[in-house]
Amino acid sequence: MRKYIRIWAITILFVIVFASTAQAAALGSRTLRVGMSGDDVSELQQLLKRIGYFNTNVTGYYGNVTRSSVMSFQSAYGLTRDGIAGPNTIYRLKYENGVAADT
């Protein structure tokens, strides 16, 4: 019985550590899309807001408003307009706009 309790405790600890790591991802370390959340989504929203593409409160959740904002940004910068914040979109947002230097 103690063996099973120990296994469950280790499993729960692993899940907690893994979940908190995913939430603390840096912007650009993963591709962002609808349904995701975390610090990197908050940073994406803040950068989009700063240059006028995100006109609501920063939530850290990648929902339809964030998707629409990303699509508008992508369209303006000649990127594939898919609403997914992948490497090209994030690079253009952070570096070619000079926004990253100001954060």
ChimeraX commands (.cxc) that place a marker at each C-alpha (Angstrom):
marker #1 position 0.00,0.00,0.00 radius 0.5
marker #1 position 2.81,2.43,0.87 radius 0.5
marker #1 position 4.40,1.70,-2.49 radius 0.5
marker #1 position 1.25,2.91,-4.31 radius 0.5
marker #1 position 1.01,6.03,-2.16 radius 0.5
marker #1 position 4.63,6.83,-2.93 radius 0.5
marker #1 position 4.05,6.35,-6.67 radius 0.5
marker #1 position 0.99,8.62,-6.58 radius 0.5
marker #1 position 2.89,11.27,-4.63 radius 0.5
marker #1 position 5.76,11.24,-7.12 radius 0.5
marker #1 position 3.30,11.39,-10.02 radius 0.5
marker #1 position 1.46,14.36,-8.53 radius 0.5
marker #1 position 4.74,16.16,-7.84 radius 0.5
marker #1 position 5.87,15.55,-11.43 radius 0.5
marker #1 position 2.60,16.94,-12.82 radius 0.5
marker #1 position 2.82,20.06,-10.65 radius 0.5
marker #1 position 6.43,20.74,-11.64 radius 0.5
marker #1 position 5.74,20.11,-15.34 radius 0.5
marker #1 position 2.61,22.29,-15.38 radius 0.5
marker #1 position 4.35,25.24,-13.73 radius 0.5
marker #1 position 7.25,24.97,-16.20 radius 0.5
marker #1 position 4.85,25.19,-19.13 radius 0.5
marker #1 position 3.25,28.30,-17.65 radius 0.5
marker #1 position 6.60,30.04,-17.31 radius 0.5
marker #1 position 7.68,29.57,-20.93 radius 0.5
marker #1 position 9.49,32.50,-22.50 radius 0.5
marker #1 position 7.94,34.06,-25.58 radius 0.5
marker #1 position 9.44,32.29,-28.58 radius 0.5
marker #1 position 10.15,29.01,-26.85 radius 0.5
marker #1 position 6.95,27.43,-28.19 radius 0.5
marker #1 position 4.36,28.01,-30.88 radius 0.5
marker #1 position 1.25,29.67,-29.46 radius 0.5
marker #1 position -2.31,28.98,-30.58 radius 0.5
marker #1 position -5.91,29.11,-29.37 radius 0.5
marker #1 position -6.47,27.31,-26.07 radius 0.5
marker #1 position -2.99,27.87,-24.66 radius 0.5
marker #1 position -2.12,30.01,-21.65 radius 0.5
marker #1 position 0.94,31.17,-19.78 radius 0.5
marker #1 position 3.44,33.94,-19.28 radius 0.5
marker #1 position 4.48,33.79,-22.93 radius 0.5
marker #1 position 0.89,34.40,-24.02 radius 0.5
marker #1 position 0.74,37.41,-21.68 radius 0.5
marker #1 position 3.96,38.73,-23.19 radius 0.5
marker #1 position 2.58,38.23,-26.71 radius 0.5
marker #1 position -0.58,40.13,-25.78 radius 0.5
marker #1 position 1.44,42.94,-24.19 radius 0.5
marker #1 position 3.62,43.35,-27.28 radius 0.5
marker #1 position 0.60,43.30,-29.58 radius 0.5
marker #1 position -1.12,45.85,-27.36 radius 0.5
marker #1 position 1.91,48.09,-27.38 radius 0.5
marker #1 position 1.82,48.44,-31.16 radius 0.5
marker #1 position -1.97,48.70,-31.41 radius 0.5
marker #1 position -3.08,45.21,-32.41 radius 0.5
marker #1 position -4.53,44.04,-29.07 radius 0.5
marker #1 position -7.11,46.40,-27.60 radius 0.5
marker #1 position -8.29,44.65,-24.46 radius 0.5
marker #1 position -6.93,43.44,-21.12 radius 0.5
marker #1 position -3.95,41.10,-21.06 radius 0.5
marker #1 position -5.19,37.76,-19.74 radius 0.5
marker #1 position -2.49,35.22,-20.53 radius 0.5
marker #1 position -5.08,33.11,-22.36 radius 0.5
marker #1 position -4.83,32.67,-26.14 radius 0.5
marker #1 position -8.45,32.94,-27.19 radius 0.5
marker #1 position -10.22,34.24,-30.27 radius 0.5
marker #1 position -9.39,37.90,-29.51 radius 0.5
marker #1 position -5.68,37.08,-29.38 radius 0.5
marker #1 position -5.98,34.98,-32.54 radius 0.5
marker #1 position -7.67,37.85,-34.35 radius 0.5
marker #1 position -4.98,40.28,-33.16 radius 0.5
marker #1 position -2.22,37.96,-34.34 radius 0.5
marker #1 position -3.95,37.58,-37.73 radius 0.5
marker #1 position -4.14,41.36,-38.15 radius 0.5
marker #1 position -0.45,41.68,-37.30 radius 0.5
marker #1 position 0.45,38.85,-39.68 radius 0.5
marker #1 position -1.53,40.43,-42.49 radius 0.5
marker #1 position 0.17,43.81,-41.99 radius 0.5
marker #1 position 3.64,42.22,-42.08 radius 0.5
marker #1 position 3.15,39.87,-45.03 radius 0.5
marker #1 position 3.15,36.71,-42.93 radius 0.5
marker #1 position 0.92,33.68,-43.34 radius 0.5
marker #1 position -2.38,34.80,-41.82 radius 0.5
marker #1 position -3.19,31.76,-39.69 radius 0.5
marker #1 position -3.56,33.28,-36.21 radius 0.5
marker #1 position -0.80,31.06,-34.84 radius 0.5
marker #1 position 2.14,32.81,-33.18 radius 0.5
marker #1 position 5.01,30.71,-34.48 radius 0.5
marker #1 position 8.69,31.58,-34.84 radius 0.5
marker #1 position 8.30,33.95,-37.81 radius 0.5
marker #1 position 5.45,35.91,-36.26 radius 0.5
marker #1 position 7.17,36.19,-32.89 radius 0.5
marker #1 position 10.45,37.23,-34.49 radius 0.5
marker #1 position 8.77,39.98,-36.51 radius 0.5
marker #1 position 6.85,41.14,-33.46 radius 0.5
marker #1 position 9.82,41.21,-31.10 radius 0.5
marker #1 position 12.73,42.29,-33.25 radius 0.5
marker #1 position 11.69,43.96,-36.46 radius 0.5
marker #1 position 9.41,46.35,-34.61 radius 0.5
marker #1 position 12.05,47.27,-32.09 radius 0.5
marker #1 position 9.60,46.31,-29.36 radius 0.5
marker #1 position 11.91,43.77,-27.72 radius 0.5
marker #1 position 14.51,46.44,-27.01 radius 0.5
marker #1 position 11.93,48.45,-25.06 radius 0.5
marker #1 position 10.57,45.64,-22.86 radius 0.5
marker link #1:1,2 radius 0.2
marker link #1:2,3 radius 0.2
marker link #1:3,4 radius 0.2
marker link #1:4,5 radius 0.2
marker link #1:5,6 radius 0.2
marker link #1:6,7 radius 0.2
marker link #1:7,8 radius 0.2
marker link #1:8,9 radius 0.2
marker link #1:9,10 radius 0.2
marker link #1:10,11 radius 0.2
marker link #1:11,12 radius 0.2
marker link #1:12,13 radius 0.2
marker link #1:13,14 radius 0.2
marker link #1:14,15 radius 0.2
marker link #1:15,16 radius 0.2
marker link #1:16,17 radius 0.2
marker link #1:17,18 radius 0.2
marker link #1:18,19 radius 0.2
marker link #1:19,20 radius 0.2
marker link #1:20,21 radius 0.2
marker link #1:21,22 radius 0.2
marker link #1:22,23 radius 0.2
marker link #1:23,24 radius 0.2
marker link #1:24,25 radius 0.2
marker link #1:25,26 radius 0.2
marker link #1:26,27 radius 0.2
marker link #1:27,28 radius 0.2
marker link #1:28,29 radius 0.2
marker link #1:29,30 radius 0.2
marker link #1:30,31 radius 0.2
marker link #1:31,32 radius 0.2
marker link #1:32,33 radius 0.2
marker link #1:33,34 radius 0.2
marker link #1:34,35 radius 0.2
marker link #1:35,36 radius 0.2
marker link #1:36,37 radius 0.2
marker link #1:37,38 radius 0.2
marker link #1:38,39 radius 0.2
marker link #1:39,40 radius 0.2
marker link #1:40,41 radius 0.2
marker link #1:41,42 radius 0.2
marker link #1:42,43 radius 0.2
marker link #1:43,44 radius 0.2
marker link #1:44,45 radius 0.2
marker link #1:45,46 radius 0.2
marker link #1:46,47 radius 0.2
marker link #1:47,48 radius 0.2
marker link #1:48,49 radius 0.2
marker link #1:49,50 radius 0.2
marker link #1:50,51 radius 0.2
marker link #1:51,52 radius 0.2
marker link #1:52,53 radius 0.2
marker link #1:53,54 radius 0.2
marker link #1:54,55 radius 0.2
marker link #1:55,56 radius 0.2
marker link #1:56,57 radius 0.2
marker link #1:57,58 radius 0.2
marker link #1:58,59 radius 0.2
marker link #1:59,60 radius 0.2
marker link #1:60,61 radius 0.2
marker link #1:61,62 radius 0.2
marker link #1:62,63 radius 0.2
marker link #1:63,64 radius 0.2
marker link #1:64,65 radius 0.2
marker link #1:65,66 radius 0.2
marker link #1:66,67 radius 0.2
marker link #1:67,68 radius 0.2
marker link #1:68,69 radius 0.2
marker link #1:69,70 radius 0.2
marker link #1:70,71 radius 0.2
marker link #1:71,72 radius 0.2
marker link #1:72,73 radius 0.2
marker link #1:73,74 radius 0.2
marker link #1:74,75 radius 0.2
marker link #1:75,76 radius 0.2
marker link #1:76,77 radius 0.2
marker link #1:77,78 radius 0.2
marker link #1:78,79 radius 0.2
marker link #1:79,80 radius 0.2
marker link #1:80,81 radius 0.2
marker link #1:81,82 radius 0.2
marker link #1:82,83 radius 0.2
marker link #1:83,84 radius 0.2
marker link #1:84,85 radius 0.2
marker link #1:85,86 radius 0.2
marker link #1:86,87 radius 0.2
marker link #1:87,88 radius 0.2
marker link #1:88,89 radius 0.2
marker link #1:89,90 radius 0.2
marker link #1:90,91 radius 0.2
marker link #1:91,92 radius 0.2
marker link #1:92,93 radius 0.2
marker link #1:93,94 radius 0.2
marker link #1:94,95 radius 0.2
marker link #1:95,96 radius 0.2
marker link #1:96,97 radius 0.2
marker link #1:97,98 radius 0.2
marker link #1:98,99 radius 0.2
marker link #1:99,100 radius 0.2
marker link #1:100,101 radius 0.2
marker link #1:101,102 radius 0.2
marker link #1:102,103 radius 0.2
view
